[in-house]
Amino acid sequence: MLTPSFPAAASAAARHIVKRIQPTTTSTTLPGWKCSRCRNLPPRPNSGRPIFNRQYGTSRPSPPPPHGSKSRPRRRVILLASTGGAAGLGLLAIGDDIKVAYEAAGRSGRVASALYINISDYRTTLKECDSIQDPEESDRLLKACHQRCAERTLRVLEKNGGIFIKLGQHLSAMNYLLPTEWTITFIPLQDKCPVSSLESIQEMFRLDTGEELFDYFSEFSPEPIGAASLAQVHLATIRETGQKVAVKVQHPTLQQWAPLDTALTSFTFKTLKRWFPEYDLEWLSAEVEYSLPQELDFQCEAQNALRTKAHFARIPSLPLVIPDVIWAKKRLLVMACEAGRRLDDLEYLDSNGIDRDEVSATLARIFNEMIFGKGAPLHCDPHGGNIAIRKNNTRAGANFDIILYDHGLYRDIPEDMRRSYAKMWLAIIDGDIERMKKYVNEVAGIGEDKFPLFASAITGRDFSIVSSSIMKPKETSEQKTMSTALQEGLLVDLVQMLGQVPRIILLILKTNDLTRSLDENLQTRQGPVRSFLILARYCMRTVYHEQLDEIREKGSPFWPPNAIRLLSAWLGFVRVEMKLEMFELWLSVKRALGLNRAIAGEGGSSGSVMDAVAATLEKGAVANNSMAVAA
């Protein structure tokens, strides 16, 4: 790894950074890149024991700067000052301790040097691509640059660890935004997480509780059963009660480096924005800055777990298990031990007679309840490592339990947004473009110019599919079409659009992506039809409850005009609810008879399935009924 020399301007630059940057969340060295449309633009020269307290818990690129006779030397000075400033930032942000300051300089230097080299690499490569007439050769050069920069960045993320691993994991899932070379290179970060020593955990336990680890636990596994970027989990036994528990412990060094790593993240994205203004990713560092403190506070996580458990206790038909919280400190969380297998362990599901389609439907109901349920908290990190499944023959309906872990990242969706979001999805399912535009604007403030792009982002489908029938199975050709569109100019628009939408929408997008990925891993036999039917039912219920609230605001429900409105709303809801119930029953019968090829849209039966769904939904019957009642 190259280490930059720090110029005299470094100290001043670092002080300037410290004044302007609020602690963010993670640090990365993600360089920018350019799509083919942007490369055709002119180049830019400047471009429990009582001792514990149980606190539970389409836009254009920015114009180039004016030409100057000393533009090239000035660029180099700015880049060097920036890299030196990042290293100086480490010394200023941490303190006077020599050992700590030395490590801070190392962490900052690695980020700064990789950032400088990557920016230089991209600018050199893009300049070379502009002089090449052969598109294939130009594409080859750019892909090679992507790969070099991704590998260089990966080494920094692995070396710095902690928050950097967390950010790398997030970036590896952003295949809709980053070049394939970046996302594939970062995949190893999903499984390559740091492991803290037992000695460091004992010391942290002593500092945070005032007790020795083995005074409270009679057994504590020296090796974790799972390790993530921010924490790891150990099995243990409480000495006083003999209860088997899972103990989540934060990596002890994480707290020490969080302020510096957060500042480095912000510095990195600000620097990238300066040199590649059309790829403004500061919204990403802003979201990380907001979310990370919550994820690092296990008392907040305990409160989220308790809220979720209480909410779903009112819906016993859903086989969701939230581990009981025994007690929590900011860096320690003790929970009941609830073990299971990964959702993508298809051999386990099949050998235990667990129906994959029922698992998929259950996941759809759980996360739609989180989005549309009144007062429900939304789990915003439902990746494969945070969900498990186990067989349970004692339940009346499903023969399995879904276990949900890691409750650090949650959001509450405002009621007005939830209702508009429901109407937006009903419009999408109906294929009603005008209603889509209306509710997309209400939900995300997106105008007509970026509406098709947002519709594709929220659904994960090509807009031609969104505007016809969203329930068609996704084909390989569709994914290729979307990837080509991004490479040919839509990527800039997508980056800028994501910087404009509300934060909660970014997290809903993330949750949608993760749950779609979980569903695809299950390799269900019926395609997306049933999931969209479940979504439609939750949306309709949301609209129906809005109608009821509007009627109550007009006075007594027994007043004749209100009684008529109430009866009309109820009949409209029941009519569509019954039709959807019958259609889901029909799907179940076809599945039982082994006619899943037609359900999944294979062969020639897809059209009849889609026609039946469209007829069932009656082209916006609920939403239109809502408008009639409101009038």
HELIX and SHEET records of a PDB file:
HELIX    1   1 ALA A   10  ARG A   20  1                                  11    
HELIX    2   2 SER A   36  ARG A   39  1                                   4    
HELIX    3   3 SER A   71  ILE A   94  1                                  24    
HELIX    4   4 ILE A   98  ASP A  130  1                                  33    
HELIX    5   5 PRO A  135  ASN A  160  1                                  26    
HELIX    6   6 ILE A  163  SER A  172  1                                  10    
HELIX    7   7 THR A  180  THR A  185  1                                   6    
HELIX    8   8 ILE A  187  GLN A  190  5                                   4    
HELIX    9   9 LEU A  198  THR A  209  1                                  12    
HELIX   10  10 LEU A  213  TYR A  216  1                                   4    
HELIX   11  11 LEU A  254  TRP A  275  1                                  22    
HELIX   12  12 GLU A  282  GLU A  295  1                                  14    
HELIX   13  13 PHE A  298  PHE A  312  1                                  15    
HELIX   14  14 LEU A  346  SER A  351  1                                   6    
HELIX   15  15 ARG A  356  PHE A  372  1                                  17    
HELIX   16  16 GLY A  384  ASN A  386  5                                   3    
HELIX   17  17 GLU A  415  ASP A  430  1                                  16    
HELIX   18  18 ILE A  433  ALA A  444  1                                  12    
HELIX   19  19 PHE A  451  THR A  459  1                                   9    
HELIX   20  20 PHE A  463  VAL A  466  1                                   4    
HELIX   21  21 THR A  476  ALA A  485  1                                  10    
HELIX   22  22 LEU A  486  LEU A  490  3                                   5    
HELIX   23  23 LEU A  491  LEU A  498  1                                   8    
HELIX   24  24 ARG A  503  LEU A  522  1                                  20    
HELIX   25  25 VAL A  529  GLU A  553  1                                  25    
HELIX   26  26 PRO A  560  ALA A  592  1                                  33    
HELIX   27  27 ASN A  596  ILE A  599  1                                   4    
HELIX   28  28 SER A  606  LEU A  617  1                                  12    
HELIX   29  29 ALA A  621  ALA A  630  1                                  10    
SHEET    1   A 3 PHE A 217  PHE A 220  0                                        
SHEET    2   A 3 ALA A 231  ILE A 238 -1                                        
SHEET    3   A 3 GLY A 226  ALA A 227 -1                                        
SHEET    1   B 5 PHE A 217  PHE A 220  0                                        
SHEET    2   B 5 ALA A 231  ILE A 238 -1                                        
SHEET    3   B 5 LYS A 244  GLN A 250 -1                                        
SHEET    4   B 5 LEU A 332  ALA A 336 -1                                        
SHEET    5   B 5 VAL A 325  ALA A 328 -1                                        
SHEET    1   C 4 LEU A 320  VAL A 321  0                                        
SHEET    2   C 4 PHE A 400  LEU A 404  1                                        
SHEET    3   C 4 ILE A 387  LYS A 391 -1                                        
SHEET    4   C 4 ARG A 341  ARG A 342 -1                                        
SHEET    1   D 2 LEU A 378  HIS A 379  0                                        
SHEET    2   D 2 TYR A 410  ARG A 411 -1                                        
END                                                                             
